Amino acid sequence: MDVIPAIDLLEGRCVRLYQGDYDRSQVFSDNPADVAKQWVDQGATRLHIVDLDGAKAGKVVNLGAIEAIAHAVSVPIEIGGGLRDRTSVQQVFNLGIQWAILGTIAVEQPQLVQQLCEEFPGQIIIGIDARNGRVATRGWLETSEVLATQLAVQMQELGAAAIIYTDIHRDGTLIGPNLEALRELAAVISIPIIASGGVSSVSDLLSLLALEPQGVTGVIVGRALYTGDILLKEALRAIGPGRIQDIPPNLDFSTFA
C-alpha cells in the first residue's frame, strides 16, 4: 500500500487544517519544496498536494510553490484544489504533475470530468470529501446532497483513474480513519481507493492494510507526519513495499527502526 505524504499549501506555506477549517490552520514550513524533498529523502514514492487557496478561489493560486515542488523532487505528484476547468488541469500537467484531483466539478460538471478523463486517460483522480456520507464542495465550504458512494460509481463510469476519499470530520484530528465508510465505498467500485483523514498511528495504517484486498491501495498521511506521531520510514516498513509482514522470519527484524 502506498503511503503518500500530504503537503497542503496556504499562502505559499505548508500548513495543516483541522477538519478543513481555514481559521484553524497550523503552519509547518515556509518552504514547501524543502518539505517535499524531506519526504522523498525518507522514502516517499508519491506526494499529495492540495492548493487550499485554490480550493476557495476556484482556480490554481499557489502555482509558484507547486512548480518549486515539482522541480525539487522526481517522484510522481498528485494535486488538487481549484481545478475546475480544462485550463487549470492543463496548467498543472504542464508543470510535470502526474495526476489532477477533481472535486467540486465532479458534482457540478460531470460532463467536463468525462471529457478530461478521455483527454488525459489515467491522470484524473476524483477527490470525494464527505461529511456524514455526503459530498462537500468548494474547499469543503459547502455540503451537497450527493452521496459519496453514488458519486464514486458515477465517476468510475466516466473513466476516473482512482478515488481519494476524505472524511472531513476526521481530517487533521488524528482520531483514526473511517474504515466503515471505506468498506462501503470499496463495495460499489473497482477502481483504486486512496484513504485520507484521521490517520494517527502505525496501528491506523495496519487497520487500513486489511482493506487492501478490497481496493484501498494507498493512504494519505498529513498531520501525523508533521507532529511526529508517525515516522515515514516506520510507516513504509509497516505497510509499504517490503513491509514487515513480507520479510522472512530468519532476517530477525523485530522493530520498525
C-alpha positions, 0 to 999 in steps of 0.5 A: 500500500502506498503511503503518500505524504500530504503537503497542503499549501496556504499562502505559499506555506505548508500548513495543516487544517483541522477538519478543513477549517481555514481559521484553524490552520497550523503552519509547518514550513515556509518552504514547501519544496524543502518539505517535499524533498524531506519526504522523498529523502525518507522514502516517499514514492508519491506526494499529495498536494492540495492548493487550499487557496485554490480550493476557495478561489476556484482556480490554481493560486499557489502555482509558484510553490507547486512548480518549486515542488515539482522541480525539487523532487522526481517522484510522481505528484498528485494535486488538487484544489481549484481545478475546475476547468480544462485550463487549470488541469492543463496548467498543472500537467504542464508543470510535470504533475502526474495526476489532477484531483477533481472535486467540486466539478465532479458534482457540478460538471460531470460532463467536463470530468468525462471529457478530461478523463478521455483527454488525459486517460489515467491522470484524473483522480476524483477527490470525494470529501464527505461529511456524514456520507455526503459530498462537500464542495468548494474547499469543503465550504459547502455540503451537497446532497450527493452521496459519496458512494453514488458519486464514486460509481458515477465517476468510475463510469466516466473513466476516473483513474482512482478515488481519494476519499476524505472524511472531513470530520476526521481530517487533521484530528488524528482520531483514526480513519473511517474504515466503515465508510471505506468498506462501503465505498470499496463495495460499489467500485473497482477502481483504486481507493486512496484513504485520507483523514484521521490517520494517527498511528502505525496501528491506523495504517495496519487497520487500513492494510486489511482493506487492501484486498478490497481496493484501498491501495494507498493512504494519505498521511498529513498531520501525523507526519508533521507532529511526529506521531508517525515516522515515514520510514516506520510507516513504509516498513509497516505497510509499504513495499517490503513491509514487515509482514513480507520479510522472512522470519530468519532476517530477525527484524523485530522493530520498525527502526 
